[in-house]
Amino acid sequence: MKLEHIKSLSPDELGFYGDFGGAFIPELLDPNVRALKEAFNDAFEDSDFQEAYIPLLKQYVGRPTPLYFSEKLSRTHGANIYLKREDLNHTGSHKINNAIGQILLAKRMDKTRIIAETGAGQHGVATATACALMGMECTVFMGANDIARQAPNVQRMRYLGAEVVAVESGSQTLKDATNEAIRQWINHPDAYYLIGSVVGPDPYPTIVAYFQSIISREIRDQLMEETGTSSPTKIVACVGGGSNAAGAFYHFYEESNVDLIAVEAAGQGLNSGKSAATSVLGKPGILHGSKTLLMQTGDGQVVEPHSISAGLDYPGIGPLHAHSISIGRTQVVTITDSEALEAAGELSRNEGIIPALESAHALAALNKIELNKDDVVVVNLSGRGDKDMSTYENYTL
């Protein structure tokens, strides 16, 4: 198998998808970003790189992940519901797909130290895992609030040999962790910054989407085997920054008969002042090196987001998603904290699958989209819920 790089999903020469994207970075980082872009462009055309990456996905990560037909969800919603089981990957989420790919890029660039940010901790665990595998130094920045609510993942990162740096500024969540990781990169331009989502300056959104595209590639093959057709009717995925959604949507962007449904965190309600529904509440602005949709005040200050899910607690969205939403290719559904908790409980008790809180938002969207008996719907179950058990217990016991 060889991953395709779909040209129509490539940004223009300045890194823009339509009106969104670009590279708004300090001058000090410009050489690094240019070198990364060159290395990536060389790598995806290099059969040796593919021959290193694809076997690791199979033998180390555990791919392909199953496409599971849920009879119970199908009966409940009156459609054919499949779950893409990214929760069964090594480390428990889709994040390892990108971490392995970028670690190989870093080695190709002769880097030995990795900087990363994390919210829910899944990207941090995946990065720490990949660094341990490849013998590289790893520093992960994580908001102090997220450290408290995602303690199991913090323990895993440290046990894998990573240094976890608590970020005390702002809301002490993913936005602030990303700020600190970028500052660290500015001070240490010899390091490799391994971004975990389709955010940041060009070429990061393209790189992360490419490494996550293995998800949609497998969906196509698995659906053909299961149903005789390679295209679903709808694909549903949660979106914070948006890496799992970019991967699940990737090979279907050009198929207008496939509905792409991005699920954002409404938090305590769209009008509550405690939400993370960026595409609904945001407007164009600059965040973490790219122009995108951003929750902000009238004078351009970032509005602190809120979600019960640490992985969706982000005030922006990847520029590819911002573009796709703005032109109407991607639909948006918003899910509150309570709706996500209810969906997580139902899947756990009815299917024996405990989803991550992020994935629970995608599951809850099935209650809000119009479905019929002939629809083939794939929900990307992006991660498992081990990390969220304390939250589930606090809200259900």
Secondary structure, DSSP 8 states (H G I E B T S, - for coil): ------GGGS--TTSEETTEE-----GGGHHHHHHHHHHHHHHTT-HHHHHHHHHHIIIII--S--EEE-HHHHHHHTSEEEEEEGGGSTTSBTHHHHHHHHHHHHHHTT--EEEEEESSSHHHHHHHHHHHHHT-EEEEEEEHHHHHHTHHHHHHHHHTT-EEEEE-STTSSHHHHHHHHHHHHHH-TTSEE---SS-SSTTHHHHHHHHHTHHHHHHHHHHHHHHS-S--SEEEEE-SS-HHHHHHHGGGTT-TTSEEEEEEEEET-TTTT----HHHH-EEEEETTEEEEE-B-TTS-B-----SSGGG--SB--HHHHHHHHTTSEEEEEEEHHHHHHHHHHHHHHHS--B-HHHHHHHHGGGTS---TT-EEEEEE-BBSGGGHHHHHHHH-
